[in-house]
Amino acid sequence: MPRAESISLQQARRQALSAQGFGARTPRAAIKAGHVAQTIERLGVVQIDSVNALVRSHYLPVFSRLGDYPQPLLERIAWGPKRSRKLFEYWGHEASLLPLDLYPLMRWRMCRAARGEGIYGQLARFGRERQDVIQRVLQAVREQGALGAGSLSTREERAGPWWDWSEEKHALEWLFAAGEVTVAGRRGFERLYDLPERVIPAELLALELDEAEAQRGLLLRAATALGVATEKDLRDYYRFTPADCRARLAELVENGDLLELRVQGWDKPAYCPGEPKTQRRIEASALLSPFDSLVWDRDRTERLFDFRYRLEIYTPEHKRVYGYYVLPFLHHERLAARIDLRAERAHSRLAVHAVHEEQRGLDEEGLHALAVQLRKLADWLGLAHIQLNCTRVGGVRLRGVL
């Protein structure tokens, strides 16, 4: 067996950044829906999260790569009229927006969910024991069209956390996981569910792939989006089980669809689609969502960037090291700082609660780039002011250029 090709860590970092859309040319004219769709097509998945300390997380990856774009463009291709849609919602990485062409590649996961596999135990048990509720809710969706759980609930009190869901909410979530309903739109942040044939193009619903073929397709998409990745990195992108990932990965390598290689300093083999390319220096600056696909795998982030990153939302305040909602700052080829940000909409301001520079710090050009990104972010969010609430060294240095 030939020896695996080796690449430097710098090459791996550049390949990963390029694959994730950093350093690419941004549109010179006004950003259109097609630009947004192409960005998400390149990523293959955008994670949805309910935290709204700054903006809902699924809006941020496009901003990080394209800059100031109208948020309704994303809403149109995700939840607009059927003819405008380019995305659908499903369990991709976590709750996710995915390009429409991946719908047939997710059907195997829906079939497993219908059998109670790969979903929460409580939801699987509900699917086994409460088909009466599930069929009643499905019939309501057939007859009434796009519905939210709140409009179906027979409970007088408002539902609490997920373990306190109403029966109707459980039924809708089971139907969604099993592919019997899909998300037609959102009312605020509430999902509205409808039948797939009213939302997904007929040709995609009719396309049937066997499980192995669909899984190979997803792994290839993950490899393309990551640029260079270990087996665990690939597995994490679309949340494969270890057994499924190993089997499909072996087939892709054997077929020549993925190339095995070694990355300097990594103790596991890596894989890339085709021969690794010699990448030019990545000249990009961006604030990243904590749920951005560049950084959501914390182990990979540490391997690629020597940047140990943990989200501290659920950490008690007195135990937090960096802050409540901290965005990594990408500057050229480094994650050079962490910025704790909040959108204070009532006061029309972007509050900067902390600036933590990494060991190498930011030079004057880097500080200026950060200031530019903060100004762009405030403008994009419609916030008139930027307020620095930090007095530590990073905040003091930033104050001088804002």
N, C-alpha and C positions, 0 to 999 in steps of 0.2 A: 504493500500500500504506500503511495507517494506521501512524502512528508507534507504536512499542512503548511500553507504559506503563512508568513508572519508579517504583521504590520505594527507600527508604533502606536502608542497610546494617543499621540497627537493626530495620527491618521484616523484612528477610530473615532476620536472626538469630532473631527471635521466631517467624517462620513456620516456620523449620527446627526450632527447639526444640519447638514445639507439635506439629508433625507427628511428631516422634520420641517423643512421649509425656511430655515434661517439662512440669510445670505443671498436668497433669491431676489430677483428684481421685483419691486412692488409696482402696481399699476400707476402710470403717470396721470391718467385721466381719472375721473370719478370712479370709485369702486362700485361694481355692480354685483348682482346676485351670482353671476357666473364665477366671479373671482372668489366669493365666499365658498361656493360649492366646490371649486377646484382645490381650495385650501383644505377643506374637510375630506375631500376625496384622497388627497395626498396623505393625510394623517390616518385615514381609515376608521377613526372612531374619536368622538369627543365626549368626555365624561360630563354628566349632568350632576349638579350638587345643589342642595337647597340653601346653603349658607349665602347670605346676601349682605355681608359686611361691606363689600365693595360693589360688586355686581354679581349676578348669577354666573357661576364659573364657566358655563358652556359658551358664554359670549367672549371670554378673554383670549382663548387660543387664537382666534382669528385676528383680534386686535394686536396680539403680540407679533404676528407675522405680516399683517397688511397695514397696520396702523388704523387711523380714524376711519371707521366704516359705519354706515347706518345699521343699528341693531335690528330694525324691521326686516332687513334683507335676510338675516339668519332665520327670523321667525317665518318669513314667507316660504323659504325652501324647506323648513322643518314642519310647519303646521298650516301652511297656506292652502289655497285651492289645489286639488289633485294635479292639475296640469302644471303647477309651479313647483311641485315637491321634488326635492332631490335627496331627502333624508328620511329616515324612519327611526323610531325609538325602540330599543330593546336592550336586553342585558348583554352588552358587548364586553367592556372592561368592567364597569359597574353599570348603573343605569346610564344609558349612552344614546347619543345621536350617531347614526351610521349611514354611509352612502346607500342609496336604494339598491344598488346592484349587489349588496351583500345580503339582501333578504333571503334568497335561496340558500346561501351558505350558513344561515342561522336556523334553518328548519330542523336539522338534527337535534339542536339544543331544545327547540320547542317540543319535539317528540319525546325527548327524555323527560322534560318537565312534566308533560302530561302523564308520564309513568311515575312521577314523584321523584325523579332523579335530578340531582344538581340544583335543587331549590331548598329553601328553609324547611326544616322538619315539620314545623307547625303548619306551613302552607301545604306540604305534601299530605299531611294527615287530613287537612280540611278537604283536599281534593278526593281522598278516598272515602271520607265519611259524609260529606255534605254535597253530593251531586244534586240533591233536590234544590238547594239554594243556587248552586252554580247554573243549573239549567233554567231556573226562573230568571236569574239575572241576564243570562245570554238571550233569552226570549225578549226581555225588556229592551236590550240593545238592538235586537233585530227590528222590533216594532217602532222604537222611538228614535233611533239614531244615536249620535254621539252623546254619551252620558258620563257624568262624574259620579263618584261614589256617594257624594253628599246628596244627590238628587234621588238615589235609590235606597238610602238607608231607612230602615224602619225604626231605628233608635231615636228617641227624643233628644238625648244628650249628644253633644258633639263628640266625635271619636277622639281618643287620646293617641298615645304613641302606637307604634305598629303592633305591639302585643295586645293593644286594646282596640284594634280595628273592629268595625261592625262586620257582620256576616257578609253583607253586600260588598264591602271593600275587600275582604278575603276572596270572595268569588271573582271579582274583577281582576285582582292580582294573579289568581290562579289561571284564569282565562288568558290573561296577557302573557304569562310565562309559557303557557301551552300553545300560544299562537292562534287562539280562537277569537281574540279581539286584539286590536292594536290601538295605538294612540292617534286619534284624529286631530287633536288640538289641545290647547291648554287654556284654562280660565284662571288667570293669575298664574299660580304655580300648580294648580290642580289638573291632573290628567283627565281628558275626555276620551272615552273609549268608543270605538265603533268596530264593525266587522272589517276584516282585512280587505275584502273585495271592494269596499267603498273607499279605501285609502291607498292600497298598493296596486300598481299597474298589473293588469291581467297576465301579461307575459311573464312577469316575475313570479306570480302566484302559481303559474302552470309549470315553471321550470323545476324539475325534480333532480336532485343530486344525491348519490349515495353518501353515507356518513363520511367515509374515508376521503372521497373527492372534495366534499365541502370543507373538511378539516384541513386538507392540504392547501386549498385555496385561501383559507383564513391565515394559515401560518405563513404563506407567501406574502400576503398583504402585511402581516406583522413585520416580517423580515424587511420588506421594502420601506415601510414607515420608520423602522428603527435604524436601518443602514447597516449596522453590525450588531450582533446580539448573541448572547449565550442561549442555551436551551431554556433556562429559567426565564430569561428576558422575553423570549418568544412566547413561552407558555403564559406569562402574566398578561400580555397585551390583550388577548381575548379570553383570558381566564380558562385555559385548558386544564384538564386533569394531567398529572404527570404521565400516566400511561398513554393517553391519547397523543400527547405532544411527542413523546419519545418515538412512538410508532410512526407517526406521520413525518417527523423530522428525518428519520432513517430513510423513508421512502423518497423524500425530496432530495436528500443528498445522493442517494443511489441513482436517481433519475437525472442528476446534474442540475436540478433547479436551484439548489443552494450549495454554496461552497464552504467547506470547513476551513477555518484559519485560526491562527494564534494571535492574540493581542498582548503586547508587552505589559507584564504585570498582572494579567488575569490568570487565575489558576484553573479555568475551565475553557474548553474549546468555544470558539465563536463561529458564527455563520453569517454569510451575506449572499444576496442574490446576484450572482455573477462575480467577475473579478473585481477586487477592491480598486477604486479609482484614486488617483493622486489628486486630492482636493486642494484648491487654493485656500488661502487664509480666509476665515469667515469674519466679515466685518459687519456685525449685527449687534444691536443693543435692544433689549426687550425686558419688560417686567412680565413674569410668568405666573399664571395661576398655580396654586398649590396642587391642582388636579390636571395640570398640563401633561400631555403624554411624554414630553421630554424629561420630566422629573417625577412622575407619579410612582415609578419603581425606585424606592429610596436606595436600595443596594446598588442598582445600576448607576444611579446618580453619583454615588460615592466613588464607584469604580471609574467612571468617566471623567468626573470633574473634581475629585477629592473634596466633595461638598457633602457633609452629613446634614441631612434635612429631615426634620420631623414637624408635622403639623401639631400645634399646641392648643387648638380650639378646645379640646376636651381635657386639657391639663389644668388643674387648679391654678388660679392666677398667681399665687405666691410661688409656684413651682416652675412657672414659665421662664425660659431662658431668653427667647427672642421676641415673643409677643403672641397676640391672639390670632391675627390673620396676616401671615408673613409671606411676601412674594419674593422669590429669588430674582436677582437682577443679573441677566445675561449681558455681558459686555465683551464683544468680540468672541473669544473662545473660552471664556471663563465665567463661572458663576461667581461674580466678584463681590456681591453684597446681598443682604436680606433687608427688606423694607417692610415694616409693619404699617399697614395702611387701613384707612376706614373712610367710606363715603358718608359724610355728615350732610345729608340732603336737606334737612331743615334749615341749615345755615349755608347751603350751597358752597361747601368747601370739601376739599380732599385733605384729610388729616394725616400727617406723617408722624406716627407715634415713636418710631425708632428706625435708625439706620445703622446696621451692623456690617462693617466692612470685613471681608475675609483677610487672611493673613497678609497677602500681598497688597491689599488695599486698592484704592482707586487713585490714579493720578488725576491731574487737573482735567485732562480730556475726558476721563472716565466720569468724574463728577459732573462735568458739563453734560455728558450724554445721559446721565441719570436725571438731571434737572429737566432736560428736554423730554424724556419719557414721562416724567411726572406731570409736566405741563400738558403733554398730549393726552395723557390719561384723564386728567381733570376736564379738559375740553371735550373729550369723547363722552364723558359721563354728564356733561352739562353743568359742571361745578365751576363757579366763578373764581374761587380762591384756593390757594394751597396754604395750609397752616402747618408749620413745623412745631411739633410738641416735644421734640427731643433735644436734650442739652448735652448729650455725650459727644465724643469727638466727631463721629460720623455726621451727626446732625449739625454741629457747629461748622464743619467744613462745607456741608451742603448749603447751609444758610448763605454762605458767601457767594454762591453762584445762582441761587434761585431769584 
